[in-house]
């Protein structure tokens, strides 16, 4: 009994360390790339100006799509330097990043994911994924209704689109995987259609670019 508990504690400790490393490493990578790209933002020398912007936007899309990587800093840097002129471009780039992550989640075979989790010692999560795979969309709704806490059920089942918008805009959502991680898990769940996700993502990423454009319009 004691050895079983010890193994569980060791496994939990490894997961916590791995999770912490993902968050810390992702934040370091996002900040490092942002700092590296700032000179390109401020100078038109060397690489052509529009080429530099295109490279930064591509890096922003890829970083934002990766779970736990806070690529949002690059988008904020662009908005801070160029203001409303790039607000629409940053908005579309953020939408593209979330859509990319969601699409990857939709394409990942659940069985392969379960096998990967089992190989890494997370048997309970693997069993949950395997059971989830057999349920289908309607069965998954029923499963959430039966297993989720009562106060959480409406937000996971009846108002899941509102929940997704709120999670993407939640301060500190890097702990949940960031926008990319949230979109990836949403795709994996198969509980939201492409039109539903695109509508949620379009609404979720709109506030900051819209605010920048509004302030620019109000400033004489």
MIGU-798254 format. One record per atom (N, C-alpha, C, O, CB): residue in one letter; x, y, z. Coordinates in steps of 0.001 Angstrom, whole numbers, plus 500000, padded with zeros to 6 digits. Each point is the difference from the previous one (the first is absolute). Glycine has a CB too. Layout:
N
AXYZ...
//
This chain:
220
X500830498791500000X499170501209500000X500862501256500000X499755500938499241X498446497814501974X502823501251499658X500873501175500094X500751500217498709X500149501134499544X500085498503502903X500254499257496946X500755500144498761X499108500526498887X500443500788499165X501073497349501539X497206501420499284X499064500505499002X499779501488500152X499969500730499010X498930497054500937X500947502670501284X499824501435500246X501249500771499605X499919501103499459X498496498387502413X502749499914498405X501258500663499644X500110500175498493X500401501056499512X500691497968502520X498538499908497228X500058500102498542X499053501079499485X500330500736499070X500275496838500803X498213502512500742X499052501019499583X500527501405500290X499844500916499192X498292497465501212X502489501772500763X500559501303500349X501130500384499053X500105501150499575X499270498461502816X501478499401497281X501102500265499070X499446500393498631X500487500937499367X500992497429501876X497492500900498307X499395500294498701X499386501396499992X500151500756499039X499395496799500621X499749502778501445X499394501329500091X501074501085500027X499847501054499382X498191497962501841X503060500712499507X501094500966500049X500614500234498636X500313501134499637X500138498166502689X499721499620496914X500557500142498656X499090500828499100X500464500839499228X500680496963501051X497552501948499833X499052500759499185X500019501483500368X499933500869499131X498632497084500668X501529502323501513X500037501399500435X501257500688499491X499947501133499521X498727498271502520X502472499895498067X501257500574499509X499938500224498495X500424501043499502X500825497818502354X498214500139497411X499889500120498552X499095501167499625X500311500773499093X500062496758500674X498504502589500937X499057501089499749X500655501354500286X499849500947499229X498226497524501348X502656501609500545X500690501238500341X501053500367498975X500163501170499653X499418498348502732X501143499466497127X501024500255498978X499374500501498713X500562500872499337X500877497360501674X497391501223498621X499312500465498803X499626501475500117X500203500782499072X498923496903500558X500323502679501534X499589501387500198X501204500932500005X500008501018499310X498007498193501992X503012500431499489X501182500852500103X500736500084498665X500395501081499562X499810498309502860X499973499451496937X500700499988498718X499232500740498928X500586500710499183X500435497133501443X497648501989499375X499199500708499013X500070501505500189X500103500753499031X498391497283500848X501448502397501370X500072501442500254X501378500545499624X500106501079499418X498208498680502441X502741499493498474X501347500452499638X500155500099498491X500567500967499490X500335497986502591X498585500029497195X500123500008498548X499254501167499387X500519500682499116X499714496850500918X498528502703500443X499227501110499474X500679501342500237X500043500838499099X497907497827501280X502584501549500833X500668501264500322X501305500148499229X500339501095499553X498624498850502721X501781498939497569X501271500059499282X499787500371498538X500731500820499444X500215497471502119X498048501098497819X499738500311498587X499481501424499851X500331500695499040X499173496883500510X499683502844501406X499507501384499952X501163500985500069X500057500949499218X497787498331501869X503082500498499845X501149500893500135X500880499961498749X500535501025499579X499409498635502908X500201499152496926X500819499857498801X499400500750498821X500722500545499165X500046497236501663X497902502242499110X499344500609498858X499778501506500152X499714500682499016X499199497138500599X501215502700501596X499757501432500186X500873500893499119X499491500969499437X499857498499502882X501946500241497540X500791500837499102X499452500013498578X500094501024499323X501885498490502084X497461499397498129X499417499967498662X498767500887499928X499692500581498960X501184497096500716X498419502416501462X498829500867500030X500393501469499926X499300500812499395X499493497460501938X502316502053499278X500379501404500145X500912500495498884X500223501205499881X499542498506502557X500760499393496751X500927500402498949X499612499352498686X499587498841499973X502242501438501714X498301500461497228X499699499468498689X501277499585499271X499963499664498816X497990501776501094X503144498585500781X501267499617499382X500097498488499927X499323499283500737X501775502810500119X499755497431498242X500195498553499881X498855499374499235X499797500309498826X501477499667503321X497984499161498492X498873499338499368X498971501046499585X499735500931500760X500665496977500604X499005501957497428X498954500937499596X498926500118501063X499663499027500674X500790500424496944X499013501755502522X499079500297501084X498806499044500000X499684499404501030X501027502991498866X498631497458498964X498815499143499955X500378498531500177X499203499215500513X499667502449497986X502333497962501083X500473498635500235X500178499748501485X499675498923500499X501465501076497274X499381501003502934X500182499856501448X498654499843500691X499846499156500883X502257502213499004X496924499443499714X498669499910500597X499377498643499707X499384499395500877X500332503088498893X500443497037498998X499443498695499649X500625498891500845X499309499085500448X500281501736497215X501739499270502552X500686499008500831X499515500028501438X499818498958500629X502165501245497896X497808501008501990X499518500143501376X498587499430500129X499690499316500975X501746502739499331X497717498228498716X498634499486500050X499975498480499906X499205499344500674X499985502781498297X501686497315500189X500063498537499892X500442499387501326X499432499006500453X501091501184497090X500508500419503082X500458499514501307X498884500127501030X499817499118500839X502551501536498599X496889500446500494X498894500224500938X498926498934499849X499507499472500996X500956502982498941X499169497226498828X498975498984499752X500448498642500534X499240499315500684X500000501946497276X501991498355501727X500495498689500417X500121499908501522X499621498990500593X501615500817497234X499289501245502806X500170499977501449X498650499979500721X499819499271500975X502348501959498758X496893499575499777X498698500063500649X499253498677499874X499203499651500871X500713502801498660X500339496809499384X499325498716499795X500560498903500894X499340498982500208X500214501692497448X501664499516502884X500637498967500817X499512500122501445X500074501083500580X501967498911497907X497461498915502102X499546500061501395X501105500438500953X501151499588499860X497211498621499620X501280502628501486X500863500482501079X501042501026499536X500763500502500825X498898497301500279X500390502517497617X500948501012499532X499265501337499910X499098500144499176X502263498122499525X499002502706502122X499284501280500008X500440500894498847X500657501016500222X499123498814502259X499865499804496292X500383500791498834X499270501318499911X500310500831499146X500177497071499697X498536502299502041X499221501236499967X500882501236500146X499653501072499505X498417497677501449X503076501106499727X500886501143500191X500417500625498669X500150501218499902X500668497735502212X499370500209496860X500402500516498696X498876500844499408X500246501076499455X501251496923500181X497270501509500472X498871500771499499X499847501321500733X499719501028499383X499159496848500003X501306502102501929X499904501239500774X501114500967499609X499779501208499913X499170497526501988X502269500719497857X501110500858499569X499679500677498675X500271501188499825X501346497318501374X497808500744497870X499610500587498715X498981501119500192X500113501062499387X500331496740499493X498561501957501973X498977501012500233X500578501224500694X499603501129499710X498683497068500423X502664501579500797X500606501127500713X500843500855499062X500006501225500119X500011497417501983X500699500722496961X500895500738499106X499239500656498858X500225501171499694X501605497246500888X497270500836498789X499344500500498796X498570500460500227X499427500676499145X502015497809499580X497969501158502418X498659500461500310X498930499458499079X500049498845499577X500987503165501307X497990498844498808X498820499574499257X500325499533498587X499205499288499387X499477502302501966X502488498807498118X500349499632498624X500094498499499808X499757499498498903X501458502642500896X499137497134501263X500146498554499862X498955499245500818X500083498780500137X502361501547499470X496573500394500937X499016499347500869X499244498900499269X499809498914500548X499963503211500728X499798498141497501X499254498997499240X500890498814499665X499558498852500054X498977502945498994X502740498481500602X500927498917499654X500270499120501217X500016498774499890X501039502678498343X499160499175502932X500224499230501229X498752499195500351X500099498851500431X501531502890500390X497208498858498996X498732499292500265X499889498755499130X499699498917500502X499201503260500115X501341497969498086X499892498863499082X501072498951500287X499753498802499863X499285502724498398X502154498926502138X501077499063500321X499661499186501245X500245498794500046X501416502773498913X497774499100502051X499594499281501211X498903498991499682X500019498871500491X500594503126500907X498449498415497788X498925499092499590X500569498799499233X499547498870500180X498846503082499716X502601498304499250X500633498913499254X500718499032500935X499955498787499793X500312502744498246X500396499002502990X500723499149500952X499048499085500758X500259498803500126X501486502970500104X497162498777500274X499029499187500744X499336498970499091X499745498870500416X499849503057501139X500130498466497207X499403499066499049X500950498864499671X499579498852499857X499067503008499198X502649498460500822X501007498968499749X500040498995501139X500021498792499762X501321502844498906X498668498849502564X500033499103501160X498733499145500067X500068498803500280X501359502863500954X497431498945498511X498734499254500013X500005498917498923X499572498872500242X499223503167500625X501692498311497944X500043499036498909X500907498818500309X499669498858499681X499882502999498744X501596498417502197X500894498911500395X499308499091501003X500099498776499916X501902502687499676X497291499151501367X499263499207500978X498954499110499355X499808498859500421X500580502935501231X498929498720497323X498990499206499304X500623498836499230X499361498964499811X499221503084500007X502670498125499737X500631498986499154X500713498909500791X500236498909499482X500030502838498799X500080498546502978X500737499013500795X499102498798500301X498948500176500614X502471501660500406X498962496944498567X499188498818500323X499980499757501502X501052499936500634X499508499062497133X498260500868502798X499867499834501447X500685498727500478X500567499968501093X497275501285498829X502107497699499263X500634498742500387X501513500173500129X500611499491500940X497551499234497909X502436501997500199X501444500241500074X500357500836501225X501020499771500650X499115500094496849X499011501104502804X500242500828501186X499928499155501263X500822500162500902X498233501836497909X499963497098501261X499869499120501163X501223499098500145X500490499787501109X497015500263498634X502982499426499147X501195499149500047X501211500789500484X500816499492500769X498259499112497361X501035502646501413X501134500838500417X499929500273501497X501017499938500691X499071501124497025X498715499240502790X499836500248501427X500317498751500813X500611500090501065X497651501634498419X501320497101500016X500253498761500729X501504499694500046X500513499540501020X497218499596498282X502962501122499599X501452499766499975X500726500887501003X501065499641500502X498765499719497087X499587501801502700X500634500932500930X499432499882501411X500188500889500830X500217500651497260X498895497349502174X499605499698501363X498722500628500482X499637499820501163X502692499945499238X496959500977498742X498744500623500422X498836499111499549X499244500340499090X501780501999500771X498861496502500816X498995499002499604X498581500512500178X499125499708499185X502477498504501440X498168502548500435X498644500484500253X499539500943498892X498868499908499523X501525499859502943X500496501140497131X499650500914498908X499812499239498694X499112500322499211X502159501517501926X499573497143498632X499871499190498786X498664499265499979X499338499942498964X503156499786500954X497115499716501212X498721499296500076X498839500955499765X499011499639499363X501997498716502230X499114502867498923X498954501000499802X499869500355498518X498890500118499481X501541500791502830X500716499262497006X499979500323498569X499372498855499213X499204500233499091X502855501199501177X498298497325500082X499450498834499298X498488499908500196X499259499741499052X502929499056501244X497363501415500930X498559499974500266X499298501148499279X498895499843499478X501536499088502759X500221502207497745X499452501193499357X499835499778498498X499039500468499389X502031500971502376X499895497833497650X499969499752498557X498759499220499595X499432500239498934X503060499785501036X497087499048500874X498878499115499666X498642500662500181X498987499472499541X502432498622501124X498550503041499990X498713500594500351X499330500719498834X498778499949499863X502073500291502442X499933500429496856X499407500836498965X499553501328500581X499951500149501221X499317497810497538X500398503029500381X499642501343500489X498855500011501004X500098500658501036X500681500206496800X498126498413501873X498857500000500924X500367499341501328X499633500487501069X498799499446496971X502291498962501877X500416499309501212X500937500843500842X499978499927501229X499749497922497580X501095502950500531X500918500863500742X499249501087500747X500361500357501121X501412499183497191X497187500982501067X499158500975500701X499376499375501243X499977500608501071X499544500554496751X499976497621502022X499387499321501147X501033499721501084X499716500105501193X498585498861497279X502906500675501089X501073499711500965X500336501252500811X500147499935501220X500784498290497240X499190502910500857X500284501249500706X498869500340500962X500241500453501119X501103500357496920X497429498970501523X498842500305500846X500000499158501263X499632500477501074X499071500141496891X501712498122501905X499957499075501133X501184500156500948X499856499810501208X498909498619497340X502416501918500909X501212499969500813X500470501375500484X500664500088501034X499960497895497702X499053503068500555X500481501329500397X499261500480501248X498849499621500218X501707500915497377X500091500294503229X499290500590501142X498754500753499532X499981500579498914X502198499618502339X496793499786499576X498708500569499592X500135501456499564X499393500406499009X499464498034502572X501936502354499151X500119501416499666X500724500224498680X499857501051499375X500141499457503051X500804498469497142X500792500153498790X499299499470498751X500380500333498878X501635499502502541X496958499334498785X499353499341498857X499454500966498955X500246499801498810X499183498368502725X499836502875498866X499469500897498960X501096500625499139X499808500204498801X498273500273502701X503074499827499110X501077500665499262X500738499044499069X500577500428499001X499670501155502899X499738497118498425X500661499014499142X499077499452498924X500468499562498949X500987499846502963X497249500609498333X499050499369499079X499147501041499275X499993500053498770X499955497929502712X499337502841499278X499040500923499390X500656501284499504X499573500570498996X498680498486502493X502792501404499218X500615501285499658X501492499825499692X500816500845500369X497500500342501090X502029497735497878X501437499738499798X500661501040499102X501204500234500115X498334497341500182X499700503052498815X500596501034499144X500397501215500834X501066500580499793X497553498623498254X500517501179502899X500340501109500897X501206499627500863X500873500830500253X496709499915499779X502455498004500415X501118499529500822X501310500086499231X501015500419500557X497433498052500679X501545501138497487X501215500057499189X500486501435499825X501193500274500127X498077497652498681X499811502987500902X500378501415499853X500615500524501296X501004500711499971X497150499623498339X501239499312502831X500506500461501290X501379499417500297X500869500714500500X496777499497500319X502574498509498884X501291499363500275X501114500607499166X501108500195500500X497697497702500071X500922502406498163X501025500586499137X500410501370500518X501158500396499867X497927498341498166X499970501990502559X500297501346500515X500356500007501479X500234501067500569X498229499836497722X501582497934502342X500275499931501439X501441500399500289X500918499414499426X497364498771500824X501948502802500630X501378500358500361X500731498797500594X499451499279500834X499830503101499574X501948497415499159X500777498885500505X499600498659499425X500292498960500590X499998502330501449X499041498718496809X499559498724499438X501150499149499475X499777498885499529X498089502212499886X503373499418500661X501168499185499652X500053498757500880X500475498950499568X500777503112499701X498257498055501974X499958498843500896X499074498913499474X500151498831500353X500330502684501563X498559498865497238X499084499036499397X500455499570498615X499310499234499326X498842501780501981X503003499475498267X500493499663498677X500010501172499048X500433499863498856X498740497874501521X500352503434500079X499949501153499120X498905499838498949X499284498999499974X503163501375500404X497439500639498753X498986499925498957X500180498779499113X499026499340499639X500825503132500406X501403497227499601X500268498840499157X499609498699500667X499399499134499364X502445502123499598X498490498592502317X499652498784500724X498502499833500160X499474498896499857X502678501270501334X497154500937499108X498543499943500155X499345499624498679X499080499183499975X501024502544501851X500365498865497074X499452499666498683X500296498550499629X499158499319499415X501114503071499889X500934497140501039X500381498614499701X499094499010500726X499513499041499402X502859501700500261X497403499499501635X499142499112500787X498564500054499491X499307498983499982X502179501343502020X498066500858497585X498657500123499439X499862499154498739X498978499346499792X500839502969501160X501221497701498204X499983499160498817X500017498526500342X499295499205499379X501854502596499399X499654497830502209X500079498602500433X498651499501500521X499653498834499807X502769501505500758X496827500528500087X498732499587500610X498942499651498963X499078499238500291X501458502208501649X499586499104496848X499009499794498928X498600500468500415X499003499558499429X502348498490499760X498576502834501793X498698500450500486X499585501338499396X498951500542500347X501485498229501766X500384501759496986X499681501277499385X500292499908498508X501063499526499600X499448501724502550X498553499200497036X500183499963498558X500922501129499549X500283500931500754X497441498037498982X502738500931499022X500855501069499463X499313501363500036X500604500960500480X500490497350498052X497663501818500980X499355501328500066X499873500525501423X500218501187500244X498530498228497700X500900499712503000X499887500438501385X501330500507500530X500062501050500639X498099497310499704X502915500881499385X501305500420500501X500441501311499360X500489500893500692X500113496709499690X499231502520498309X500424501223499320X499257501214500531X500587501072500154X499938497588497812X498186501179502315X499232501110500578X500539500364501378X500180501178500307X497785498094498408X502294499712502123X500534500260501346X501364500667499937X500255500975500707X498479497054500154X502143501445498289X501347500553499893X499955501436499485X500724500864500495X500188496830499097X498237502559499414X499891501356499449X499556500999501059X500491501129500041X498973497893497726X499608500562503089X499542500878501080X501048500128501106X500184501076500570X497455498271498910X503050499539500819X500930500001501123X501218500881499763X500484500646500929X498746497071499596X501267502320498250X501238500750499747X499739501433499558X500944500751499756X500144497110499634X497642502530500504X499665501329499502X500245501145500980X500362501087499550X497979497783499069X501483500954502708X500013501174500892X501252500870499934X499883501222499901X498694497452501558X502619500734498592X501219500831500040X500208500753498689X500167501219500041X500858497157501568X498974500964497223X500140500770498755X498907501055499836X500266501104499526X500805496902499443X497693501653501426X498910500969499881X500246501204500906X499738501138499608X498668496999499832X502099501613501773X500290501097500922X501105500900499449X499917501223500114X499382497326501812X501738500850497476X501091500783499407X499478500879498878X500352501176499910X501280497021500684X497524501231498548X499437500771498886X499082501093500504X499985501098499444X500172496893499093X499066501725502522X499090501005500554X500776501167500595X499647501160499790X498669497047500681X502764501474500286X500799501080500601X500680500836498927X500121501215500157X500253497372501877X500074500789496874X500621500745498912X498978500909499325X500313501123499605X501330497008500043X497135501368500229X498938500800499378X499592501172500885X499649501065499493X499539496888499324X500854501858502515X499613501050500916X501090501040500193X499731501136500389X498807497233500737X502714501223498592X501112500939500187X500073500941498798X500088499540498862X501193498757502526X498683502986498847X500032500967498874X501361499985499310X500214500740499040X498105500713502150
//
